[in-house]
Amino acid sequence: MDDDFPIVVHAIYLDLLDSLEGTYSLSYDIDSHKTEDTLPFRWDVNHSSAYCELKKALWDGGFQQLQLSDWSCDDTDAADAFWTMLTLGRISPPSKLPTTTKGLKIHHIPDWIYDITEDIQLGNTYYPELSGPAPANLVPPHVPAIIPHEMLALPNHTRNSEEARDVNNWRVAPDEEL
């Protein structure tokens, strides 16, 4: 262990030794304003450098990336997962993570049965077909879709732009009227 960055072991670590083995997920939420905004109240750095440091530390801890800030490690225990979580505070520069963290937690995952990632994606179990306009390149080839005849209104929260008003950039279900 690097003596320049001591980590205090609290009583919770002893409780973790009795926890179940299996799959643990680790998730974090970093305040991007505290990372990217200007000094003296922020770090004024590009957030990608911090994410690269986090990735390396998590890979070194045996974790695999599920999503940007969602990681998992199979065949481990709570103590090792917790230790990996604590070591994230040691990324460079040493005070950055402790001053920008909004959330950092581990979870024991006894069963992946509730992971519906693929099932909820367009063209699969829960959304087998389009239920409104969608950007053309986000519609899988096996989902029936056509170019709309006209766009009467942009979908909610879509920025009004030349690309957004171009019907060729959209797809709708074959029987859908806009």
N, C-alpha and C positions, 0 to 999 in steps of 0.2 A: 504494500500500500504506500502511496506517496505521502510523506510526512507533511508536505506543504499544504495539503488539503485534508485535514482530519475530518472524519465523519463520526459523530457521536452515536453510540448504539443505545437506544432507549429500551424500556421494558417491553414494548410491543414486539421487539425482535425475538424475545424468548417465547412469546405466544405463537409467533409464526412457525417456530420449530415443530409445533404440534399440528400444524395445518396439513391438509390433504395434498398429495402429489397429483400431478396431472397437467392440464393446460391452464396457463395464466395469461391474461391479456393485460397490457399496460396501455393507458391512454393519457395524453397530455393536452393541455390547452395553453398556448403561449400568447400573451398580450402583444399583438403586432404593433400597436401604437407605442407601447413602452420600448419596443425593439427598434422601430424605424424612425420615430419622430426625433426632433433635434434635442441636443443637450441644453440645459442641465437636467431636465426632467425625464429624458429618454436616452436610449443608447445610441441612436443615430447610426445604426448599422443595417445592412441588408439581412433580412430574416433568413435567406437561404443558407447563409454561413452557419447559423445556429442549427438549422434543420440537418445540415450535413454532419455537424458534430453529434447531434442526437442520434442520427442513423448509425453512425459508427459505434457509439456506445451501446446502442441496443443490439446491433448485430454481434458485437463482442460478447454481449450477455446471452446470446443464443436466441434472440427474438427475431421473428420474421414480420415484415411490414404487411398489414392488412389494408390500411388506408393511410393517409398522410400522417395522422397522429394516433393511429390505432395499431397496436402490435400484439403478437402472441408468441408464446413459447410453450412447446409441448414437452412432456416428460420432465417437469421441473417441480419445485415446491415453492411455497409461499415465501420462505426465507430467501431463497435465491432470487426470486422475482422482486421482492422488496429491496434486496441489496442492489440489484441492477437499477431500480428506481432511484435509490439514494445516490448512486454514483452519477446519475445524470446531472446533479448539481455541480459536478466537477468539470463540466465542459468549459471550453475557453470562450471568453474570459471567465474566471472563476465566479464572479458575482452575478453574471448575466442571468442564468436560469432562476436563481432564487429571487431576483428582483423583477422578473417578468412572468412568472408562473401564475396562471389563473386556475389551473387544475392539473393534478397529477395523481393517478390512482392505478391500483392493480385490481384485477377481478379474477376469481377462480371460475373457470368454465367447465362444469361437469359434463356438458353435452352440447354439441354444436347444432342440435335439432332446431333451435330458434334462429339460426342464421338463414335468412330468407333472401340474401343478396341476389342470387340468380333468379329465384322465383318471382321477385318483384320487378325485374328488368323487363322492358318492353319485348313482347314476343314470347314470354314464358307464362308460367302458371297463373299469376294474378292479373296480368295485363297482356293477354294474348294478342290484342289488336289496339290500334290507335283509338283514343277517345276524344280527340281534338287535334288541332294542328300541331305539328312538331317539326323542328329543323330537319331538313332533308337528310343530312349526313348522320343523324342520330337514330334513324329508323333502320333496324336490321333488315337485310335483304329478304328474309323469309316472312316479314310482316306485310300483308297486302296494303299498298298505299299508292296514291296518285297525287299529281300536282294539282292544287286547287285552281278553279277557274278564276277566282278573284279573292282578295283578302278584304273583307268588309271591315274588320277591325283586327288589330294585333292582339295576340294573347296577353293576358294580364302581366304586367311587370316587364314586358319586352320593350327595350329601347326603340324608339322610332328612328329608323335609319333607312338609307337607300336599300341596303341588303335586306332589312326586315320587311320592306314594302314589296320586294321582288317575290312573286309567287313561286318562282323556280327554286327558291331556297326553302320551301315548305312542302310537307306531305300531309295528307289527310286520308282517312279511311275511304275506300271506294264509294261507299254509300253516304258519305257525310256532306252536308250542305253547309256552307259558311255564310 
